[in-house]
């Protein structure tokens, strides 16, 4: 079982986190960052697997989610950007304080694989593994599902959020409840990320992402309606000074009929994806080199 700790962000916000420490000297450290509206406990089995392999692992709930949720989400001034700029930043700083000289790897799912670029401390991470990482620009959704997903996340979600003061995702059986700021950022995201922010903030946003030089291995699955090749490429394009590689796996190659956006962190991938991911985490070796994809973005 993990040790439950509290991370303190630069603005004073406390985050609920879990620290997984191996029985012997750690081979390295890993931070696992969640998808939007997903609690850290969803990644507990993967974190436990990494601990079994000798890694110290940190999982954490973003502000507004799970154990980091305030007493009321109504009126909570929480932005998607805060999850990277403040929350991921706090996770990196805590791990560096604990082990300043060891290897530190960031594993991020969906928005968790994209948001490190907001954090000043992101430059201290040695390498990144992202899974289905993108920032949900609607034109990048898989074509057969695009209209349905647009209606769900870009029409219905902001309308309900305006009525409730937050997005009641749990009541709807979709995701965890989302702060209004996060829901609106998702719903009204533009093709160019920086255009979603005030003009005076845009240069700093781009500068933060460009400062990351650690290699990034971006993994997607061919039946993921969110993490399509254009979506992955759009996100990677902001990390212009990093060595970025994109591999797209098929469900058949993973021994499955269906994988989609969430499945790779389920226990049934222990002997497949989980085991293969160790090559990148340990040595920065791409175990799926034959699946490399061109990093083309049609609107970047």
C-alpha positions in Angstrom: 0.0 0.0 0.0 1.2 3.6 -0.6 1.9 6.2 1.9 -0.6 9.1 1.8 1.0 12.5 1.7 0.1 16.1 1.0 1.8 18.1 -1.7 1.9 21.9 -1.2 1.8 23.9 -4.4 3.4 27.3 -4.8 0.1 29.1 -4.3 -0.5 27.1 -1.1 -3.1 24.7 -2.5 -2.8 21.2 -0.8 -2.9 18.1 -3.1 -3.7 14.6 -2.0 -1.0 12.3 -3.2 0.2 8.7 -2.8 3.9 7.7 -2.6 4.9 4.2 -3.5 8.3 3.2 -2.2 10.0 -0.1 -3.2 11.5 -2.4 -0.5 15.1 -1.8 -1.7 17.0 1.2 -3.0 14.9 2.8 -5.8 16.1 2.3 -9.4 14.6 5.7 -10.2 11.5 7.8 -9.6 8.2 8.1 -11.6 5.4 10.7 -11.4 2.1 9.5 -12.9 -0.2 12.3 -14.0 -3.9 11.6 -14.5 -6.3 12.2 -17.4 -9.0 14.9 -17.0 -11.7 14.0 -14.5 -9.9 10.8 -13.4 -8.8 10.2 -9.8 -5.2 9.1 -9.1 -6.5 5.8 -7.7 -7.2 4.7 -11.2 -3.5 4.4 -11.7 -2.8 2.6 -8.5 -2.3 -0.8 -10.0 0.2 0.6 -12.5 2.0 2.5 -9.8 2.1 -0.7 -7.7 3.6 -2.6 -10.7 6.3 0.0 -11.1 7.1 -0.2 -7.4 7.5 -4.0 -7.8 10.1 -3.3 -10.5 12.0 -1.1 -8.0 10.7 2.4 -8.7 9.6 5.1 -6.3 6.3 6.3 -7.7 4.1 9.4 -7.0 0.5 9.6 -7.9 -1.7 12.7 -7.1 -5.1 14.2 -7.5 -5.2 17.5 -9.4 -6.9 20.4 -7.5 -10.6 20.0 -7.7 -10.5 16.3 -8.2 -10.8 13.4 -5.7 -8.8 14.0 -2.5 -7.8 17.4 -3.7 -11.4 18.6 -4.1 -12.4 21.7 -2.1 -15.5 21.8 0.1 -17.4 23.3 -2.8 -16.6 23.4 -6.5 -19.0 26.3 -7.1 -16.9 29.4 -7.3 -13.6 27.5 -7.2 -11.1 29.4 -9.4 -9.4 26.4 -10.9 -8.1 26.3 -14.5 -6.8 23.4 -16.6 -3.5 25.2 -16.8 -3.2 25.2 -13.0 -2.9 21.4 -13.1 0.4 21.7 -14.9 1.7 25.1 -13.8 1.1 24.5 -10.1 0.1 20.8 -9.5 2.6 18.9 -11.7 5.2 21.5 -10.7 4.6 20.6 -7.0 4.9 16.9 -7.8 8.3 17.4 -9.5 9.7 19.6 -6.8 8.6 17.1 -4.1 10.3 14.2 -5.9 13.5 16.2 -6.5 13.7 17.2 -2.9 13.4 13.6 -1.9 16.0 12.3 -4.5 17.8 15.2 -6.3 20.3 13.0 -8.1 18.2 10.1 -9.3 16.5 9.6 -12.6 13.0 11.2 -12.7 10.5 10.1 -15.4 7.0 11.6 -16.0 4.2 9.2 -17.1 1.1 11.1 -18.2 -2.3 10.0 -19.5 -4.3 12.2 -21.8 -4.1 15.8 -20.5 -1.5 14.5 -18.0 0.9 13.8 -20.8 0.5 17.3 -22.2 0.3 19.6 -19.2 3.9 19.3 -18.0 4.8 22.0 -20.5 3.0 24.5 -18.3 5.3 23.8 -15.3 8.6 25.6 -14.7 10.0 22.5 -13.0 9.2 20.3 -16.1 12.8 21.0 -17.3 14.0 18.9 -14.3 12.4 15.7 -15.6 14.7 13.3 -17.4 12.2 11.9 -19.9 8.5 11.6 -20.5 6.1 8.8 -21.5 2.7 10.0 -22.6 -0.3 7.9 -23.3 -3.0 9.3 -25.6 -1.8 12.8 -24.7 -3.6 15.7 -26.3 -5.6 18.8 -25.3 -9.0 17.9 -26.8 -9.3 20.2 -29.8 -12.5 18.9 -31.3 -11.4 18.7 -34.9 -8.8 16.1 -33.9 -11.4 13.7 -32.5 -11.8 10.5 -34.6 -14.1 11.3 -37.5 -16.8 8.7 -36.9 -17.3 10.0 -33.3 -16.5 13.7 -33.8 -20.1 15.1 -34.0 -21.2 13.1 -31.0 -18.2 14.1 -29.0 -18.5 17.8 -30.0 -22.1 17.8 -28.8 -21.1 16.1 -25.5 -18.0 18.1 -24.5 -18.4 21.4 -26.4 -22.1 22.0 -26.2 -23.7 20.0 -23.4 -20.8 20.3 -20.9 -20.5 24.1 -20.9 -24.3 24.5 -20.8 -24.6 22.3 -17.8 -21.6 23.9 -16.2 -23.1 27.3 -16.6 -26.3 26.1 -14.8 -24.5 24.3 -12.0 -21.4 26.4 -11.4 -19.3 23.2 -12.1 -19.6 20.2 -14.3 -21.4 17.3 -12.4 -19.7 14.6 -14.3 -20.0 12.0 -11.5 -23.8 12.4 -11.4 -23.9 11.8 -15.2 -21.7 8.8 -14.9 -19.1 10.3 -17.3 -16.1 11.6 -15.3 -15.4 13.1 -11.9 -17.0 16.5 -11.3 -14.9 19.2 -12.9 -14.3 22.8 -11.8 -16.0 25.3 -14.1 -12.7 26.7 -15.3 -11.5 23.3 -16.4 -14.8 22.5 -18.1 -14.8 25.8 -20.0 -11.2 25.5 -21.1 -11.9 22.1 -22.5 -15.1 23.2 -24.2 -13.8 26.3 -25.8 -10.2 25.1 -26.7 -8.9 26.6 -29.9 -6.7 25.0 -32.6 -3.7 26.9 -31.2 -3.4 26.3 -27.5 -2.0 29.8 -26.7 -5.1 31.5 -28.3 -7.2 30.2 -25.4 -5.3 32.5 -23.1 -5.1 36.3 -22.9 -2.7 37.9 -25.3 -0.3 39.0 -22.6 0.1 35.4 -21.4 0.6 33.6 -24.7 4.4 34.2 -25.1 5.1 32.8 -21.7 3.0 29.7 -22.4 4.9 29.0 -25.5 8.2 29.7 -23.8 7.5 27.2 -21.0 6.8 24.4 -23.5 9.8 25.2 -25.5 12.0 25.0 -22.4 11.4 21.3 -22.1 14.3 19.4 -23.8 13.8 15.9 -22.3 12.9 13.2 -24.8 9.2 12.4 -25.1 7.8 9.0 -26.2 4.1 9.5 -27.1 2.1 6.3 -27.2 -1.4 6.1 -28.8 -3.8 3.4 -29.7 -5.5 3.2 -33.1 -9.0 3.0 -31.7 -8.6 5.9 -29.3 -11.2 8.5 -30.4 -9.4 11.3 -28.4 -5.7 10.5 -29.0 -5.7 10.4 -32.8 -2.5 11.0 -34.7 -3.4 14.7 -35.5 -4.2 15.2 -31.8 -0.9 13.7 -30.7 1.0 15.7 -33.3 -0.7 18.9 -32.3 0.3 18.5 -28.6 3.9 17.4 -29.4 4.4 20.4 -31.7 4.6 22.7 -28.6 7.6 20.7 -27.3 9.7 22.0 -30.2 13.1 21.6 -28.4 12.5 18.1 -27.2 13.2 14.8 -29.0 9.6 13.7 -29.6 8.6 10.3 -30.9 5.1 9.0 -31.6 4.2 5.3 -31.7 0.6 4.1 -32.5 -0.3 0.6 -31.3 -3.2 -1.4 -32.5 -5.5 -3.4 -30.2 -4.5 -6.6 -32.1 -0.8 -5.9 -31.4 -1.7 -5.6 -27.7 -3.6 -8.9 -27.9 -7.0 -7.1 -27.4 -10.1 -6.5 -29.4 -10.7 -3.0 -28.0 -8.4 -0.7 -26.0 -9.5 2.9 -26.6 -8.5 5.9 -24.5 -8.4 4.5 -21.0 -7.7 0.8 -21.1 -3.8 0.8 -21.1 -3.7 1.4 -17.3 -5.9 -1.6 -16.5 -4.4 -4.8 -15.0 -4.8 -6.9 -18.1 -2.0 -4.9 -19.7 0.5 -5.9 -17.0 2.4 -8.4 -19.2 2.1 -6.3 -22.4 2.1 -2.5 -22.3 3.2 -2.2 -18.7 6.1 -4.5 -19.1 7.2 -2.8 -22.4 7.0 0.6 -20.8 9.9 -0.3 -18.5 12.3 -0.1 -21.4 11.6 3.6 -21.8 11.4 4.3 -18.1 14.6 2.6 -17.2 16.9 3.3 -20.2 15.0 5.6 -22.6 14.7 2.8 -25.1 11.7 2.8 -27.4 10.3 -0.8 -27.3 7.8 0.1 -30.1 10.3 1.6 -32.5 8.7 -0.3 -35.5 5.4 1.5 -34.8 6.8 5.1 -35.3 4.5 7.6 -36.7 5.3 10.9 -38.6 4.7 13.9 -36.4 2.5 15.9 -38.8 0.0 18.4 -37.5 -2.4 19.9 -40.0 -3.0 23.1 -38.2 0.2 23.7 -36.1 
